[in-house]
Amino acid sequence: MGIYLASRASVEGEAPSGFAGGGGDASPYKSMELAASCEIFVSGHVQGVGYRYFTVEIATELDIKGYSKNLPDGSVYLEAEGEKEAILGFINHLWKGPRLARVSDIKVSWRDYRGIFKDFSVRH
């Protein structure tokens, strides 16, 4: 499940294969096995280069819900929910970022799907 991420990201645990619910609305996915949720920390030169707006564009294309926000240490924090494979693809896009970004590390922490987001946005 995240094998292609291992060389580029620090993944805590594995992408969950199924859930017994987790609050929030019912999953919009065909089965709970497809639903996933994670928090992501992206470090490097990722602030002041349009990185958060890049995440909105990619998340919207992949039907991922959640948000991104700048952290005081210069990194970007994201919460993402959606189909497991879409999130894995999203993480691969995060490595590229917009033209002026330089990503040095991505840490992913998987958790139970909650279904609490209606779209993907930038938070301040």
KOLVO-614784 format. One record per residue (C-alpha): z, y, x; residue number from 1. Coordinates in steps of 0.25 Angstrom, whole numbers, always signed. Each point is the difference from the previous one (the first is absolute). Example, Ala and Ser with C-alpha at 12.3 -4.5 7.8 and 13.67 -1.06 7.14 Angstrom:
REM KOLVO-614784
c3=+31 | c2=-18 | c1=+49 | n=1
c3=-2 | c2=+14 | c1=+6 | n=2
REM end
This chain:
REM KOLVO-614784
c3=+0 | c2=+0 | c1=+0 | n=1
c3=+0 | c2=+12 | c1=+10 | n=2
c3=-5 | c2=-7 | c1=+12 | n=3
c3=-10 | c2=+10 | c1=+3 | n=4
c3=+11 | c2=+11 | c1=-1 | n=5
c3=+9 | c2=-7 | c1=+11 | n=6
c3=-7 | c2=+6 | c1=+11 | n=7
c3=+0 | c2=+14 | c1=-5 | n=8
c3=+12 | c2=+1 | c1=-9 | n=9
c3=+15 | c2=-4 | c1=+0 | n=10
c3=+2 | c2=-8 | c1=-12 | n=11
c3=+14 | c2=-3 | c1=-5 | n=12
c3=-1 | c2=-13 | c1=-8 | n=13
c3=-12 | c2=-4 | c1=-7 | n=14
c3=-8 | c2=+5 | c1=-11 | n=15
c3=+7 | c2=-6 | c1=-12 | n=16
c3=-8 | c2=-11 | c1=-8 | n=17
c3=+7 | c2=+2 | c1=-13 | n=18
c3=+11 | c2=+7 | c1=-7 | n=19
c3=+10 | c2=-2 | c1=-11 | n=20
c3=-2 | c2=+14 | c1=-5 | n=21
c3=+7 | c2=+12 | c1=+6 | n=22
c3=+2 | c2=+10 | c1=-11 | n=23
c3=-10 | c2=+11 | c1=-4 | n=24
c3=-11 | c2=-3 | c1=-9 | n=25
c3=-7 | c2=-13 | c1=-1 | n=26
c3=-10 | c2=-3 | c1=+11 | n=27
c3=-14 | c2=+4 | c1=-3 | n=28
c3=-6 | c2=-11 | c1=+9 | n=29
c3=-4 | c2=-14 | c1=-6 | n=30
c3=+12 | c2=-7 | c1=+6 | n=31
c3=+12 | c2=+5 | c1=+7 | n=32
c3=-5 | c2=-8 | c1=+13 | n=33
c3=-11 | c2=+11 | c1=+1 | n=34
c3=+11 | c2=+12 | c1=-1 | n=35
c3=+6 | c2=+5 | c1=+13 | n=36
c3=+8 | c2=+12 | c1=+4 | n=37
c3=+4 | c2=+5 | c1=+14 | n=38
c3=+4 | c2=+12 | c1=+8 | n=39
c3=-8 | c2=+5 | c1=+12 | n=40
c3=+4 | c2=+8 | c1=+12 | n=41
c3=-12 | c2=+6 | c1=+8 | n=42
c3=+2 | c2=+7 | c1=+13 | n=43
c3=-8 | c2=+7 | c1=+10 | n=44
c3=-8 | c2=+13 | c1=-2 | n=45
c3=+0 | c2=-1 | c1=-15 | n=46
c3=+5 | c2=+13 | c1=-5 | n=47
c3=-8 | c2=+13 | c1=-1 | n=48
c3=-13 | c2=-8 | c1=+0 | n=49
c3=-2 | c2=-3 | c1=-15 | n=50
c3=+6 | c2=-14 | c1=+1 | n=51
c3=+8 | c2=+0 | c1=-13 | n=52
c3=-13 | c2=+5 | c1=-8 | n=53
c3=-8 | c2=-11 | c1=+7 | n=54
c3=+11 | c2=-10 | c1=-5 | n=55
c3=-2 | c2=+5 | c1=-14 | n=56
c3=-15 | c2=-2 | c1=+1 | n=57
c3=+0 | c2=-14 | c1=+5 | n=58
c3=+12 | c2=-4 | c1=-9 | n=59
c3=-8 | c2=+5 | c1=-12 | n=60
c3=-13 | c2=-8 | c1=+4 | n=61
c3=+9 | c2=-13 | c1=+1 | n=62
c3=+8 | c2=+3 | c1=-12 | n=63
c3=+13 | c2=+1 | c1=+7 | n=64
c3=+11 | c2=+8 | c1=-6 | n=65
c3=+12 | c2=+7 | c1=+7 | n=66
c3=+1 | c2=+12 | c1=+9 | n=67
c3=+0 | c2=+5 | c1=+15 | n=68
c3=+8 | c2=+11 | c1=+6 | n=69
c3=+3 | c2=+6 | c1=+14 | n=70
c3=+13 | c2=-3 | c1=+7 | n=71
c3=+7 | c2=+9 | c1=+9 | n=72
c3=-2 | c2=-9 | c1=+12 | n=73
c3=-15 | c2=+3 | c1=-1 | n=74
c3=-4 | c2=-14 | c1=-7 | n=75
c3=-5 | c2=-2 | c1=-14 | n=76
c3=+8 | c2=-9 | c1=-10 | n=77
c3=-8 | c2=-7 | c1=-11 | n=78
c3=+4 | c2=-9 | c1=-12 | n=79
c3=-11 | c2=-8 | c1=-5 | n=80
c3=-1 | c2=-10 | c1=-12 | n=81
c3=-12 | c2=-7 | c1=-5 | n=82
c3=-8 | c2=-13 | c1=+3 | n=83
c3=+5 | c2=-7 | c1=+12 | n=84
c3=-14 | c2=-1 | c1=+6 | n=85
c3=-3 | c2=+15 | c1=-3 | n=86
c3=+13 | c2=+4 | c1=+7 | n=87
c3=-4 | c2=-8 | c1=+12 | n=88
c3=-13 | c2=+7 | c1=+0 | n=89
c3=+7 | c2=+13 | c1=-2 | n=90
c3=+8 | c2=-2 | c1=+13 | n=91
c3=-12 | c2=-3 | c1=+8 | n=92
c3=-6 | c2=+14 | c1=-5 | n=93
c3=+13 | c2=+6 | c1=+4 | n=94
c3=-3 | c2=-4 | c1=+15 | n=95
c3=-12 | c2=+8 | c1=+0 | n=96
c3=+4 | c2=+13 | c1=-8 | n=97
c3=-8 | c2=+13 | c1=-1 | n=98
c3=-8 | c2=+4 | c1=+12 | n=99
c3=+11 | c2=+8 | c1=+8 | n=100
c3=+11 | c2=-10 | c1=-2 | n=101
c3=+5 | c2=-9 | c1=+10 | n=102
c3=+9 | c2=-12 | c1=-5 | n=103
c3=+9 | c2=-6 | c1=+10 | n=104
c3=+8 | c2=-10 | c1=-9 | n=105
c3=+1 | c2=-5 | c1=-14 | n=106
c3=+13 | c2=-6 | c1=-5 | n=107
c3=-1 | c2=-8 | c1=-13 | n=108
c3=+12 | c2=-5 | c1=-8 | n=109
c3=-4 | c2=-8 | c1=-13 | n=110
c3=+9 | c2=+0 | c1=-12 | n=111
c3=+0 | c2=-5 | c1=-15 | n=112
c3=-11 | c2=+7 | c1=-9 | n=113
c3=+7 | c2=+10 | c1=-8 | n=114
c3=-12 | c2=+7 | c1=-8 | n=115
c3=+6 | c2=+14 | c1=+0 | n=116
c3=-13 | c2=+8 | c1=+5 | n=117
c3=-11 | c2=+5 | c1=-9 | n=118
c3=-9 | c2=+5 | c1=+11 | n=119
c3=+0 | c2=+3 | c1=+15 | n=120
c3=+5 | c2=+14 | c1=+4 | n=121
c3=+4 | c2=+9 | c1=+11 | n=122
c3=+15 | c2=+3 | c1=+0 | n=123
c3=+6 | c2=+12 | c1=+7 | n=124
REM end
